[in-house]
Amino acid sequence: MCQRFNKQGPVRPGFTLVELLVVIAIIGILVGLLIPAVQAAREAARRTQCINNMKQIVLSMHNYHDTKKQFPPGYRFTKPTTGLSSEALGPMELELLPFAEQGNLKNATNPEMPWFMQSAEVAQTPVPMFRCPSDSVEPTVKWDFMTPTGVPVGDTYTHSSYASSIGFNDALSFGGFYGAPRVVDHNAGVFAFESRTRFATITDGTSNTFAIGEGASGLLIGTGIGCTEGVYASGGAAGVPGTSFHSWLIGGSCPSDFYGGGLRYTGQWGSTVEPLNKGARRGEFVTDSFWDVNATLDSRASWEGGPHWTSNFRSQHPTGANFGFCDGSVSWINENIDFSSDPNDKGVYQAYSTVRGGEVIIGRN
């Protein structure tokens, strides 16, 4: 057999164009298979970190209960002396700080001053256990809405990824008189304004009752229960779509006087009035919150014609969300969990959110 030679030696045949294209195609297929696997591994790691965060939070709730003989109030207020807006002190996250090895941060606050009188340094301090790594927003968020107010707390805040369970009754109200906790009925959750929930209050069983759930930041929001359209008037710049957000320092909900000024805010509360992960799927919107400060003694739920409403639980994990239960455990709840908007025939999802609904739940979904 003859072999061709040139001055440098024998000529070896190279890849043909077809062979090169085949190799490139194979590499592309392998990369296509690898990327989802890497993404799934990263999401699994984020979800595990989220679970650890929630375990820290519910453990600190137990530590608080051991000391105070009750869970922290869902939100604290001063006595009504200078008007409603100046009486909002802060959410339960603020109360948990010294029970979660964050005593120095709590000491940097004045516990009897409204949240907007706290320092900007405190407002911008991140607390890792309050942030789910799957949330899409930056650790700190600027609210242009607050800039002109000139309040000491400033206009930039670190956010929280977790919502306090207010139950199937989403009324932002007091009971009997301003500053008193509302009546704990069969639709009430663990937390509410000035709530004083104890283990003995939770007759449905601590292992069957939500304490907290995910309230992811960075998702598009709409106005009111059942909203199907997004809003552009939010804490951010005008013309920018409103997104879900709340700060561990501010918490709360959107009071009617701020609402009238154009602010749209999801706040710290999570209710089971609407399905889990509403707004986390394409084409949907997270419900904002509304607190009618002129009807603070009206404890009717939104589905009863009440004037208030709160946001729904949601996460940026695929297909569900993590929930912390009152027994200190954390469980994954699938977004397709049994749901019912009929108050006379609650779904499992609603039953988990009430402290004394009297429902029988077998196992966790």
Contacts in CASP RR format, 6 or more apart in sequence:
PFRMAT RR
TARGET T0000
AUTHOR 0000-0000-0000
METHOD contacts of the structure
MODEL  1
MCQRFNKQGPVRPGFTLVELLVVIAIIGILVGLLIPAVQAAREAARRTQC
INNMKQIVLSMHNYHDTKKQFPPGYRFTKPTTGLSSEALGPMELELLPFA
EQGNLKNATNPEMPWFMQSAEVAQTPVPMFRCPSDSVEPTVKWDFMTPTG
VPVGDTYTHSSYASSIGFNDALSFGGFYGAPRVVDHNAGVFAFESRTRFA
TITDGTSNTFAIGEGASGLLIGTGIGCTEGVYASGGAAGVPGTSFHSWLI
GGSCPSDFYGGGLRYTGQWGSTVEPLNKGARRGEFVTDSFWDVNATLDSR
ASWEGGPHWTSNFRSQHPTGANFGFCDGSVSWINENIDFSSDPNDKGVYQ
AYSTVRGGEVIIGRN
3 10 0 8 1.000
4 10 0 8 1.000
4 11 0 8 1.000
5 11 0 8 1.000
15 23 0 8 1.000
43 134 0 8 1.000
43 317 0 8 1.000
43 318 0 8 1.000
46 132 0 8 1.000
46 133 0 8 1.000
46 134 0 8 1.000
46 317 0 8 1.000
47 134 0 8 1.000
47 317 0 8 1.000
47 322 0 8 1.000
47 332 0 8 1.000
49 132 0 8 1.000
49 133 0 8 1.000
50 132 0 8 1.000
50 133 0 8 1.000
50 134 0 8 1.000
50 161 0 8 1.000
50 214 0 8 1.000
50 315 0 8 1.000
50 317 0 8 1.000
50 322 0 8 1.000
51 322 0 8 1.000
51 330 0 8 1.000
53 128 0 8 1.000
53 129 0 8 1.000
53 130 0 8 1.000
53 131 0 8 1.000
53 132 0 8 1.000
53 161 0 8 1.000
53 162 0 8 1.000
54 162 0 8 1.000
54 212 0 8 1.000
54 213 0 8 1.000
54 322 0 8 1.000
54 323 0 8 1.000
54 324 0 8 1.000
54 330 0 8 1.000
55 324 0 8 1.000
55 328 0 8 1.000
55 330 0 8 1.000
56 100 0 8 1.000
56 129 0 8 1.000
57 96 0 8 1.000
57 100 0 8 1.000
57 129 0 8 1.000
57 130 0 8 1.000
57 162 0 8 1.000
57 212 0 8 1.000
57 324 0 8 1.000
58 211 0 8 1.000
58 212 0 8 1.000
58 324 0 8 1.000
58 325 0 8 1.000
58 326 0 8 1.000
58 328 0 8 1.000
58 329 0 8 1.000
58 330 0 8 1.000
59 100 0 8 1.000
59 328 0 8 1.000
60 96 0 8 1.000
60 99 0 8 1.000
60 100 0 8 1.000
61 71 0 8 1.000
61 72 0 8 1.000
61 96 0 8 1.000
61 99 0 8 1.000
61 211 0 8 1.000
61 328 0 8 1.000
62 328 0 8 1.000
63 99 0 8 1.000
63 100 0 8 1.000
64 71 0 8 1.000
64 72 0 8 1.000
64 95 0 8 1.000
64 96 0 8 1.000
64 99 0 8 1.000
65 71 0 8 1.000
65 198 0 8 1.000
65 199 0 8 1.000
67 99 0 8 1.000
69 198 0 8 1.000
70 196 0 8 1.000
70 197 0 8 1.000
70 198 0 8 1.000
71 92 0 8 1.000
71 190 0 8 1.000
71 191 0 8 1.000
71 195 0 8 1.000
71 196 0 8 1.000
71 197 0 8 1.000
71 198 0 8 1.000
71 211 0 8 1.000
72 92 0 8 1.000
72 95 0 8 1.000
72 96 0 8 1.000
73 92 0 8 1.000
73 95 0 8 1.000
73 181 0 8 1.000
73 191 0 8 1.000
73 193 0 8 1.000
73 194 0 8 1.000
73 195 0 8 1.000
73 196 0 8 1.000
74 91 0 8 1.000
74 92 0 8 1.000
74 164 0 8 1.000
74 191 0 8 1.000
74 192 0 8 1.000
74 193 0 8 1.000
74 194 0 8 1.000
74 195 0 8 1.000
74 268 0 8 1.000
75 88 0 8 1.000
75 89 0 8 1.000
75 90 0 8 1.000
75 91 0 8 1.000
75 92 0 8 1.000
75 191 0 8 1.000
75 192 0 8 1.000
75 193 0 8 1.000
75 194 0 8 1.000
75 251 0 8 1.000
75 252 0 8 1.000
75 268 0 8 1.000
76 89 0 8 1.000
76 90 0 8 1.000
76 94 0 8 1.000
76 95 0 8 1.000
76 194 0 8 1.000
77 87 0 8 1.000
77 88 0 8 1.000
77 89 0 8 1.000
77 179 0 8 1.000
77 193 0 8 1.000
77 194 0 8 1.000
78 86 0 8 1.000
78 87 0 8 1.000
78 89 0 8 1.000
78 112 0 8 1.000
78 114 0 8 1.000
79 87 0 8 1.000
79 179 0 8 1.000
80 87 0 8 1.000
80 178 0 8 1.000
80 179 0 8 1.000
81 87 0 8 1.000
84 255 0 8 1.000
84 293 0 8 1.000
84 296 0 8 1.000
85 255 0 8 1.000
85 257 0 8 1.000
85 293 0 8 1.000
86 114 0 8 1.000
87 114 0 8 1.000
88 114 0 8 1.000
88 115 0 8 1.000
88 252 0 8 1.000
89 111 0 8 1.000
89 112 0 8 1.000
89 113 0 8 1.000
89 114 0 8 1.000
89 115 0 8 1.000
90 114 0 8 1.000
90 115 0 8 1.000
90 249 0 8 1.000
90 250 0 8 1.000
90 251 0 8 1.000
90 252 0 8 1.000
91 164 0 8 1.000
91 248 0 8 1.000
91 249 0 8 1.000
91 250 0 8 1.000
91 251 0 8 1.000
91 252 0 8 1.000
91 268 0 8 1.000
92 164 0 8 1.000
92 191 0 8 1.000
92 268 0 8 1.000
93 127 0 8 1.000
93 130 0 8 1.000
93 160 0 8 1.000
93 248 0 8 1.000
93 249 0 8 1.000
93 251 0 8 1.000
93 268 0 8 1.000
94 106 0 8 1.000
94 109 0 8 1.000
94 248 0 8 1.000
94 249 0 8 1.000
96 102 0 8 1.000
97 103 0 8 1.000
97 105 0 8 1.000
97 106 0 8 1.000
97 127 0 8 1.000
98 106 0 8 1.000
100 129 0 8 1.000
102 127 0 8 1.000
105 122 0 8 1.000
105 125 0 8 1.000
105 127 0 8 1.000
108 119 0 8 1.000
108 121 0 8 1.000
108 122 0 8 1.000
108 125 0 8 1.000
109 118 0 8 1.000
109 119 0 8 1.000
109 122 0 8 1.000
109 249 0 8 1.000
110 117 0 8 1.000
110 118 0 8 1.000
115 153 0 8 1.000
115 249 0 8 1.000
115 250 0 8 1.000
115 251 0 8 1.000
116 149 0 8 1.000
116 151 0 8 1.000
116 152 0 8 1.000
116 153 0 8 1.000
117 151 0 8 1.000
117 152 0 8 1.000
117 153 0 8 1.000
118 152 0 8 1.000
118 153 0 8 1.000
118 249 0 8 1.000
119 152 0 8 1.000
119 153 0 8 1.000
120 152 0 8 1.000
120 153 0 8 1.000
120 154 0 8 1.000
120 156 0 8 1.000
122 153 0 8 1.000
122 249 0 8 1.000
123 153 0 8 1.000
123 154 0 8 1.000
123 156 0 8 1.000
123 157 0 8 1.000
123 158 0 8 1.000
123 247 0 8 1.000
123 249 0 8 1.000
123 250 0 8 1.000
124 140 0 8 1.000
124 156 0 8 1.000
124 157 0 8 1.000
124 158 0 8 1.000
125 158 0 8 1.000
126 139 0 8 1.000
126 140 0 8 1.000
126 158 0 8 1.000
127 158 0 8 1.000
127 160 0 8 1.000
127 248 0 8 1.000
130 158 0 8 1.000
130 159 0 8 1.000
130 160 0 8 1.000
130 161 0 8 1.000
130 162 0 8 1.000
130 248 0 8 1.000
131 139 0 8 1.000
131 158 0 8 1.000
131 159 0 8 1.000
131 160 0 8 1.000
131 161 0 8 1.000
132 161 0 8 1.000
132 162 0 8 1.000
132 214 0 8 1.000
132 216 0 8 1.000
132 315 0 8 1.000
132 316 0 8 1.000
134 216 0 8 1.000
134 315 0 8 1.000
134 316 0 8 1.000
134 317 0 8 1.000
135 159 0 8 1.000
135 161 0 8 1.000
135 216 0 8 1.000
135 217 0 8 1.000
135 218 0 8 1.000
135 316 0 8 1.000
136 217 0 8 1.000
136 218 0 8 1.000
136 219 0 8 1.000
136 316 0 8 1.000
137 159 0 8 1.000
137 217 0 8 1.000
137 218 0 8 1.000
137 243 0 8 1.000
137 245 0 8 1.000
139 158 0 8 1.000
139 159 0 8 1.000
140 156 0 8 1.000
140 157 0 8 1.000
140 158 0 8 1.000
140 159 0 8 1.000
141 156 0 8 1.000
141 157 0 8 1.000
141 158 0 8 1.000
141 159 0 8 1.000
141 217 0 8 1.000
141 245 0 8 1.000
141 247 0 8 1.000
142 155 0 8 1.000
142 156 0 8 1.000
142 236 0 8 1.000
143 155 0 8 1.000
143 156 0 8 1.000
143 157 0 8 1.000
143 235 0 8 1.000
143 236 0 8 1.000
144 155 0 8 1.000
144 235 0 8 1.000
144 236 0 8 1.000
144 237 0 8 1.000
144 238 0 8 1.000
145 155 0 8 1.000
145 234 0 8 1.000
145 235 0 8 1.000
145 236 0 8 1.000
145 258 0 8 1.000
145 262 0 8 1.000
145 263 0 8 1.000
146 153 0 8 1.000
146 154 0 8 1.000
146 155 0 8 1.000
146 235 0 8 1.000
147 154 0 8 1.000
147 155 0 8 1.000
149 155 0 8 1.000
153 249 0 8 1.000
157 247 0 8 1.000
157 249 0 8 1.000
157 250 0 8 1.000
158 247 0 8 1.000
158 248 0 8 1.000
158 249 0 8 1.000
159 217 0 8 1.000
159 245 0 8 1.000
159 246 0 8 1.000
159 247 0 8 1.000
159 248 0 8 1.000
160 217 0 8 1.000
160 246 0 8 1.000
160 247 0 8 1.000
160 248 0 8 1.000
160 251 0 8 1.000
160 268 0 8 1.000
161 214 0 8 1.000
161 215 0 8 1.000
161 216 0 8 1.000
161 217 0 8 1.000
162 212 0 8 1.000
162 213 0 8 1.000
162 214 0 8 1.000
162 215 0 8 1.000
163 212 0 8 1.000
163 213 0 8 1.000
163 214 0 8 1.000
163 215 0 8 1.000
163 246 0 8 1.000
163 267 0 8 1.000
163 268 0 8 1.000
163 269 0 8 1.000
163 270 0 8 1.000
163 311 0 8 1.000
163 313 0 8 1.000
164 190 0 8 1.000
164 191 0 8 1.000
164 211 0 8 1.000
164 212 0 8 1.000
164 268 0 8 1.000
164 269 0 8 1.000
164 270 0 8 1.000
165 189 0 8 1.000
165 190 0 8 1.000
165 191 0 8 1.000
165 210 0 8 1.000
165 211 0 8 1.000
165 212 0 8 1.000
165 213 0 8 1.000
165 270 0 8 1.000
165 271 0 8 1.000
165 353 0 8 1.000
166 188 0 8 1.000
166 189 0 8 1.000
166 191 0 8 1.000
166 192 0 8 1.000
166 269 0 8 1.000
166 270 0 8 1.000
166 271 0 8 1.000
166 310 0 8 1.000
166 353 0 8 1.000
167 187 0 8 1.000
167 188 0 8 1.000
167 189 0 8 1.000
167 190 0 8 1.000
167 210 0 8 1.000
167 270 0 8 1.000
167 271 0 8 1.000
167 272 0 8 1.000
167 350 0 8 1.000
167 353 0 8 1.000
167 354 0 8 1.000
168 187 0 8 1.000
168 189 0 8 1.000
168 271 0 8 1.000
168 272 0 8 1.000
168 273 0 8 1.000
168 301 0 8 1.000
168 343 0 8 1.000
168 346 0 8 1.000
168 350 0 8 1.000
168 353 0 8 1.000
168 354 0 8 1.000
169 185 0 8 1.000
169 187 0 8 1.000
169 188 0 8 1.000
169 189 0 8 1.000
169 271 0 8 1.000
169 299 0 8 1.000
169 301 0 8 1.000
170 269 0 8 1.000
170 270 0 8 1.000
170 271 0 8 1.000
170 273 0 8 1.000
170 301 0 8 1.000
170 302 0 8 1.000
170 308 0 8 1.000
170 309 0 8 1.000
170 310 0 8 1.000
171 182 0 8 1.000
171 298 0 8 1.000
171 299 0 8 1.000
171 300 0 8 1.000
171 301 0 8 1.000
171 302 0 8 1.000
171 306 0 8 1.000
171 308 0 8 1.000
172 192 0 8 1.000
172 193 0 8 1.000
172 253 0 8 1.000
172 269 0 8 1.000
172 289 0 8 1.000
172 290 0 8 1.000
172 291 0 8 1.000
172 292 0 8 1.000
172 296 0 8 1.000
172 308 0 8 1.000
172 310 0 8 1.000
173 182 0 8 1.000
173 192 0 8 1.000
173 193 0 8 1.000
173 295 0 8 1.000
173 296 0 8 1.000
173 297 0 8 1.000
173 298 0 8 1.000
173 299 0 8 1.000
173 308 0 8 1.000
174 180 0 8 1.000
174 181 0 8 1.000
174 182 0 8 1.000
174 193 0 8 1.000
174 194 0 8 1.000
174 296 0 8 1.000
174 297 0 8 1.000
175 181 0 8 1.000
175 182 0 8 1.000
175 183 0 8 1.000
175 297 0 8 1.000
175 299 0 8 1.000
176 297 0 8 1.000
177 297 0 8 1.000
178 296 0 8 1.000
178 297 0 8 1.000
179 193 0 8 1.000
179 194 0 8 1.000
180 194 0 8 1.000
181 192 0 8 1.000
181 193 0 8 1.000
181 194 0 8 1.000
181 195 0 8 1.000
181 196 0 8 1.000
182 188 0 8 1.000
182 192 0 8 1.000
182 193 0 8 1.000
182 195 0 8 1.000
182 299 0 8 1.000
183 299 0 8 1.000
184 197 0 8 1.000
184 201 0 8 1.000
184 355 0 8 1.000
184 356 0 8 1.000
185 356 0 8 1.000
186 354 0 8 1.000
186 356 0 8 1.000
186 357 0 8 1.000
186 358 0 8 1.000
187 301 0 8 1.000
187 343 0 8 1.000
187 354 0 8 1.000
187 357 0 8 1.000
188 354 0 8 1.000
188 355 0 8 1.000
188 356 0 8 1.000
189 197 0 8 1.000
189 209 0 8 1.000
189 210 0 8 1.000
189 353 0 8 1.000
189 354 0 8 1.000
189 355 0 8 1.000
190 197 0 8 1.000
190 202 0 8 1.000
190 209 0 8 1.000
190 210 0 8 1.000
190 211 0 8 1.000
190 326 0 8 1.000
190 355 0 8 1.000
191 197 0 8 1.000
191 211 0 8 1.000
191 269 0 8 1.000
197 355 0 8 1.000
199 206 0 8 1.000
199 326 0 8 1.000
201 355 0 8 1.000
201 356 0 8 1.000
202 209 0 8 1.000
202 326 0 8 1.000
202 355 0 8 1.000
202 356 0 8 1.000
203 355 0 8 1.000
203 356 0 8 1.000
203 357 0 8 1.000
203 358 0 8 1.000
204 351 0 8 1.000
204 354 0 8 1.000
204 355 0 8 1.000
204 356 0 8 1.000
204 357 0 8 1.000
204 358 0 8 1.000
204 359 0 8 1.000
204 361 0 8 1.000
205 326 0 8 1.000
205 327 0 8 1.000
206 325 0 8 1.000
206 326 0 8 1.000
206 327 0 8 1.000
206 328 0 8 1.000
207 325 0 8 1.000
207 326 0 8 1.000
207 327 0 8 1.000
207 329 0 8 1.000
208 325 0 8 1.000
208 351 0 8 1.000
208 352 0 8 1.000
208 361 0 8 1.000
209 325 0 8 1.000
209 326 0 8 1.000
209 352 0 8 1.000
209 353 0 8 1.000
209 354 0 8 1.000
209 355 0 8 1.000
210 323 0 8 1.000
210 324 0 8 1.000
210 325 0 8 1.000
210 326 0 8 1.000
210 352 0 8 1.000
210 353 0 8 1.000
211 324 0 8 1.000
211 325 0 8 1.000
211 326 0 8 1.000
211 328 0 8 1.000
212 323 0 8 1.000
212 324 0 8 1.000
213 270 0 8 1.000
213 313 0 8 1.000
213 321 0 8 1.000
213 322 0 8 1.000
213 323 0 8 1.000
213 324 0 8 1.000
214 313 0 8 1.000
214 314 0 8 1.000
214 315 0 8 1.000
214 317 0 8 1.000
214 321 0 8 1.000
214 322 0 8 1.000
214 323 0 8 1.000
215 244 0 8 1.000
215 266 0 8 1.000
215 270 0 8 1.000
215 311 0 8 1.000
215 313 0 8 1.000
215 314 0 8 1.000
215 315 0 8 1.000
215 321 0 8 1.000
216 244 0 8 1.000
216 280 0 8 1.000
216 314 0 8 1.000
216 315 0 8 1.000
216 316 0 8 1.000
216 321 0 8 1.000
217 243 0 8 1.000
217 244 0 8 1.000
217 245 0 8 1.000
217 246 0 8 1.000
217 266 0 8 1.000
218 243 0 8 1.000
218 244 0 8 1.000
218 245 0 8 1.000
218 316 0 8 1.000
219 243 0 8 1.000
219 244 0 8 1.000
219 279 0 8 1.000
219 280 0 8 1.000
219 285 0 8 1.000
219 286 0 8 1.000
219 314 0 8 1.000
219 316 0 8 1.000
220 230 0 8 1.000
220 241 0 8 1.000
220 242 0 8 1.000
220 243 0 8 1.000
220 244 0 8 1.000
220 279 0 8 1.000
220 285 0 8 1.000
220 286 0 8 1.000
221 227 0 8 1.000
221 230 0 8 1.000
221 231 0 8 1.000
221 234 0 8 1.000
221 242 0 8 1.000
221 243 0 8 1.000
221 244 0 8 1.000
221 264 0 8 1.000
221 266 0 8 1.000
221 285 0 8 1.000
221 286 0 8 1.000
221 287 0 8 1.000
221 288 0 8 1.000
221 311 0 8 1.000
222 229 0 8 1.000
222 230 0 8 1.000
222 231 0 8 1.000
222 242 0 8 1.000
222 264 0 8 1.000
222 285 0 8 1.000
222 286 0 8 1.000
222 287 0 8 1.000
222 288 0 8 1.000
223 229 0 8 1.000
223 230 0 8 1.000
223 231 0 8 1.000
223 264 0 8 1.000
223 288 0 8 1.000
224 287 0 8 1.000
224 288 0 8 1.000
224 290 0 8 1.000
224 309 0 8 1.000
225 273 0 8 1.000
225 274 0 8 1.000
225 287 0 8 1.000
225 302 0 8 1.000
225 303 0 8 1.000
225 309 0 8 1.000
226 274 0 8 1.000
226 287 0 8 1.000
227 285 0 8 1.000
227 287 0 8 1.000
227 288 0 8 1.000
228 285 0 8 1.000
229 285 0 8 1.000
230 241 0 8 1.000
230 242 0 8 1.000
230 285 0 8 1.000
231 241 0 8 1.000
231 242 0 8 1.000
231 264 0 8 1.000
231 288 0 8 1.000
232 238 0 8 1.000
232 239 0 8 1.000
232 240 0 8 1.000
232 241 0 8 1.000
232 242 0 8 1.000
233 239 0 8 1.000
233 242 0 8 1.000
233 262 0 8 1.000
233 263 0 8 1.000
233 264 0 8 1.000
234 240 0 8 1.000
234 241 0 8 1.000
234 242 0 8 1.000
234 243 0 8 1.000
234 263 0 8 1.000
234 264 0 8 1.000
234 265 0 8 1.000
235 242 0 8 1.000
235 263 0 8 1.000
235 264 0 8 1.000
235 265 0 8 1.000
236 242 0 8 1.000
242 264 0 8 1.000
244 266 0 8 1.000
244 286 0 8 1.000
244 311 0 8 1.000
244 314 0 8 1.000
245 265 0 8 1.000
245 266 0 8 1.000
245 267 0 8 1.000
246 252 0 8 1.000
246 265 0 8 1.000
246 266 0 8 1.000
246 267 0 8 1.000
246 268 0 8 1.000
250 267 0 8 1.000
250 268 0 8 1.000
251 267 0 8 1.000
251 268 0 8 1.000
252 267 0 8 1.000
252 268 0 8 1.000
252 269 0 8 1.000
252 289 0 8 1.000
252 291 0 8 1.000
253 265 0 8 1.000
253 267 0 8 1.000
253 268 0 8 1.000
253 269 0 8 1.000
253 289 0 8 1.000
253 290 0 8 1.000
253 291 0 8 1.000
253 308 0 8 1.000
253 310 0 8 1.000
254 263 0 8 1.000
254 264 0 8 1.000
254 265 0 8 1.000
254 267 0 8 1.000
254 288 0 8 1.000
254 289 0 8 1.000
254 290 0 8 1.000
254 291 0 8 1.000
255 291 0 8 1.000
255 293 0 8 1.000
256 290 0 8 1.000
256 291 0 8 1.000
256 292 0 8 1.000
256 293 0 8 1.000
256 294 0 8 1.000
257 293 0 8 1.000
258 265 0 8 1.000
259 290 0 8 1.000
264 288 0 8 1.000
265 288 0 8 1.000
265 289 0 8 1.000
266 286 0 8 1.000
266 287 0 8 1.000
266 288 0 8 1.000
266 289 0 8 1.000
266 311 0 8 1.000
267 289 0 8 1.000
267 310 0 8 1.000
267 311 0 8 1.000
269 289 0 8 1.000
269 310 0 8 1.000
269 311 0 8 1.000
270 310 0 8 1.000
270 311 0 8 1.000
270 312 0 8 1.000
270 313 0 8 1.000
271 309 0 8 1.000
271 310 0 8 1.000
271 311 0 8 1.000
271 312 0 8 1.000
271 313 0 8 1.000
271 353 0 8 1.000
272 312 0 8 1.000
272 313 0 8 1.000
272 339 0 8 1.000
272 349 0 8 1.000
272 350 0 8 1.000
272 352 0 8 1.000
272 353 0 8 1.000
273 301 0 8 1.000
273 302 0 8 1.000
273 303 0 8 1.000
273 309 0 8 1.000
273 310 0 8 1.000
273 312 0 8 1.000
273 341 0 8 1.000
274 287 0 8 1.000
274 312 0 8 1.000
275 312 0 8 1.000
275 335 0 8 1.000
275 339 0 8 1.000
275 349 0 8 1.000
276 312 0 8 1.000
276 313 0 8 1.000
276 314 0 8 1.000
276 320 0 8 1.000
276 321 0 8 1.000
276 333 0 8 1.000
276 335 0 8 1.000
276 337 0 8 1.000
276 339 0 8 1.000
276 349 0 8 1.000
277 313 0 8 1.000
277 314 0 8 1.000
277 315 0 8 1.000
277 320 0 8 1.000
277 321 0 8 1.000
277 335 0 8 1.000
278 284 0 8 1.000
278 285 0 8 1.000
278 286 0 8 1.000
278 287 0 8 1.000
278 312 0 8 1.000
278 314 0 8 1.000
279 285 0 8 1.000
279 286 0 8 1.000
279 312 0 8 1.000
279 314 0 8 1.000
280 286 0 8 1.000
280 314 0 8 1.000
280 315 0 8 1.000
280 316 0 8 1.000
280 335 0 8 1.000
286 311 0 8 1.000
286 312 0 8 1.000
286 314 0 8 1.000
287 309 0 8 1.000
287 310 0 8 1.000
287 311 0 8 1.000
287 312 0 8 1.000
288 311 0 8 1.000
289 309 0 8 1.000
289 310 0 8 1.000
289 311 0 8 1.000
290 307 0 8 1.000
290 308 0 8 1.000
290 309 0 8 1.000
291 308 0 8 1.000
292 298 0 8 1.000
292 307 0 8 1.000
292 308 0 8 1.000
295 306 0 8 1.000
295 307 0 8 1.000
295 308 0 8 1.000
298 306 0 8 1.000
298 307 0 8 1.000
298 308 0 8 1.000
300 306 0 8 1.000
300 307 0 8 1.000
301 343 0 8 1.000
302 308 0 8 1.000
302 309 0 8 1.000
303 341 0 8 1.000
303 343 0 8 1.000
304 343 0 8 1.000
313 321 0 8 1.000
313 323 0 8 1.000
314 321 0 8 1.000
315 321 0 8 1.000
315 322 0 8 1.000
319 334 0 8 1.000
319 335 0 8 1.000
319 336 0 8 1.000
320 332 0 8 1.000
320 333 0 8 1.000
320 334 0 8 1.000
320 335 0 8 1.000
321 332 0 8 1.000
321 333 0 8 1.000
321 335 0 8 1.000
322 330 0 8 1.000
322 331 0 8 1.000
322 332 0 8 1.000
322 333 0 8 1.000
323 330 0 8 1.000
323 331 0 8 1.000
323 332 0 8 1.000
323 333 0 8 1.000
323 352 0 8 1.000
324 330 0 8 1.000
324 331 0 8 1.000
325 331 0 8 1.000
331 364 0 8 1.000
333 349 0 8 1.000
333 352 0 8 1.000
333 364 0 8 1.000
333 365 0 8 1.000
334 365 0 8 1.000
337 348 0 8 1.000
337 349 0 8 1.000
337 365 0 8 1.000
338 347 0 8 1.000
338 348 0 8 1.000
338 349 0 8 1.000
338 365 0 8 1.000
339 347 0 8 1.000
339 348 0 8 1.000
339 349 0 8 1.000
339 350 0 8 1.000
340 346 0 8 1.000
340 347 0 8 1.000
340 349 0 8 1.000
340 350 0 8 1.000
346 354 0 8 1.000
346 357 0 8 1.000
346 359 0 8 1.000
348 361 0 8 1.000
348 365 0 8 1.000
351 357 0 8 1.000
351 359 0 8 1.000
351 361 0 8 1.000
352 361 0 8 1.000
END
